[in-house]
Amino acid sequence: MLFPYAKLLTLALAFISATSAIPVENQEPENQRLETGAKKRQSEKMIIGYMTVSKSRARDYNKHGTITWDEKHDRKSDDRQQTGPGIYTTPVRGQQEGDKNSWYCVIEADRAAMKRVSKIWVPRENNQRHLQSLITYNPTLWWRSEGILHNYITWMDGSWNSEKTLRMSIVYKHPEQVQMSIPENLVNAKNGHMGFTALCDTDQKNLPDEKVNYDDWHENILGSRT
């Protein structure tokens, strides 16, 4: 069946009128969709710490867009290995000492992952009364073997994997400061599923100045500072 020309014209005009009535704001342009997506991704991230690093390490972080494990640096025994091998971050930018050649980094992670991951405070000593009666018991937890830290973490919660538990502590000789170490098995390259990102710059003033408050973390966190 063929429609008369006049009827076809009426139908066409009605269609054009209907489509043109769609609000402009609902006809989302490509750049607006991209901007919305970027904002959504940003809201899914949170700053979890800062670092002061060497130029070479900063370049490596910027190249990969995330923290990377340096076997020599992250596993060696020094003041930054207080709670075992790890990538040590601080809640305030510039807290870690550096020199004139140092770079400064801000570290982010997926917000959901930070809620999900196990987190523990590692005090200098594990002063549990029922353990003090053991003659061979050494309560010290700082600068101890990974086995000792594993025992402490799994003693606090037997379901936790000590190799995938973030560790917070007071900084040795600086009781007013705190820090957090990230174990090797949590970095992106080890499928840690934390979504870590890193951005480094020669001037810390070019980085965010948001202070991280570990006390704001309430999910899956155990232990005490002292």
N, C-alpha and C positions, 0 to 999 in steps of 0.2 A: 504494500500500500504506500502510495506516494503522498507526502504532505504538501498542501498548497504552499506556494512561496511565502505568502503573508504569515502563515502559521509557523513556518520554519524560522522566519525572521523574528517573530515574537518569542519563540523558544530560545533563540540565540541571545537576544537582548536580556532575557530573564536570567540566563546562565552567567552572562557578563556582570550583571547587576549583583548577583549573589556572591560571586567570587570577589568582586571589588569591595564588598561590604566587610570582608575579614579585616579586623583591626591591624594596623601596621605593626604594633608591638608583638602580634602573634605570628607575623611573617618574619621569624628570626633569621637575620642574615648570618652568613658563615662566620664573619669575624665576631659577632655577638655570641654564637655558639662556642667558638674557641675560647673566648674570654670567660664564659660561664664555666666551661670545663676546667680551665686553668684555676679559677677561684675555688672550684670544688676540690680539685686535687690539693691545692694549698691548704684548705681547711682540714684536709685529712692528715696533714703533717703537723708535727710539733717540735719545737726546739728542745733538745735533751741535753745539750752541753756545748762546751767550747774547748778548743785546744790551741796550744802554742807549739808549732812544729818547725822543722828545718825547711829550707827552700825546696829541696828535692822531694820531700814528703808532701809538701803543699801542692807541688805540681802534679804529683801522682794522684792525690785526692781530687784535684780539679780535673785531671784527665779522665778519671773514671766516674767522677761525680758522686763519689762515696768514699767512706773510709776503707782502707785496704790493710791487710795484715802484713806486717814487716817482721819476719821471723827473728831477725837479729835484735831489733829494737824492742818489740813487744813481748819478747820472752826473756830478755836479759834481766838480771837481778840488780835493781837500783831502787831509789826512793819512790819511783813511780810503779814499782811492782809490789806495793804494800799488801794488796789483797790477791796476789797471784798474777800470772801473765795476763796481759790485756791491753786494750787501747784505753788510756785514761783520759777522762773528760772532767771538766769543772763546770759548776753552775753559773759562773761569772766569766765573761771574756777577759783575757789577759791575766787570769789568776796564776797560770803556770808560768814560771820564769823562763825568759828567753834572752836573746842578745840582739844586737843591731841587725842581724841577718834573719831573724825569726819571722815566720809568717803566722797569721792567726786564722783560725777556722771556726765555723759554726756548724754543728752537727744536728741534723733533724732525723726523725723516724716517723713511721706511720703511727698515728694516734691509737688506732685499734690494737696494733701490735704491742704498743707500750702498756696498754691495759692488760693484755693477755700474758705477756712475758713474766716470768718469776723474777722478783727483785728482793734483795736481802741486804740488811745492814750488817757489816762485819765489824764488831767492836774490837778493841785491842786485846781484850781477854774475854773468854767465854766463862763467866763466873756463875756456872750453874751449881747450886749447892750439892745436889746429889752426885755430882762428878768430882767435887773437891775432896771427897773422902778417898779417892783412888790415889795411892801413893805415886804411881807413875804418871799421873795426869798433869799435863802442862797446859794451862789455860790460854797461853798466848796464841793469837790467831794471825797477827801481822807477820809477814815475811816467813811464813811457814810453807811447807810443801803443798802442792795441789791436793795431795791425798788428805791432808789435815783439813783443808778448806772444803773438800768434797764431803768429808765426814760431818763437818759442822752444818753445811747446807742441807744435806739429806737427813741429818738429825732433826733439823727444824721442820722439814717437810719431806717425808720419804718418797713422795711422788715427783719431786723436782729433779731436773737434770742439772747438776752443778756446772756442767760445761755450757749451759745455755741460761745461766742466771746472772742478771746484772748485779754488781756488787758495789754498794755505797759504803763509805767510811769517812771518818775524820782524817784530815791530813796530818801526818806525823810532824810534830814540832809546831803545828799551826792549828791549835784546837778550835779556832774560830772559823776554819775553812773545812769544806767537805769536797769529796770527789766521787766519781763513779768509774768503774772499769768495765769494759765490754769484752767478754771472752771471745776467743778466736771463732768458736763455732756459731756465733751470732752474726758475724759479718755477712754481707750479701753474697760474697763469693763462696761461702760455706753453706748457702741455703738457710741462713738464719731467719729469713722471712720477717725481717724487721723494717725493710724499706729504708735503710739508712741513706742519707744524702749528706754531702759535705761541700762547703764552699770556703775557699781560703783566699786571703788577701794580705798584702804587705802592711796595710794599715788597719788596725782593729776597729777604728772609727767607721770604717766602711761596712762593718758587720752589724747585725742587730744588737741592741743593748738590753735585751730581755733577760732578766735573771730567772734561772730555773729553780723552782722550789720543790725539792724532793718530798717535802711534807704534804704536797698537794696530790701525791700519788697514793691511792688507797687500795687499788686492786692488786692482788697477788704480791703483797709486800710483807716481809717478816723481819724480826730482829730490832735492835735498838742501837743507837750511836755508841753508847758506853755500857 
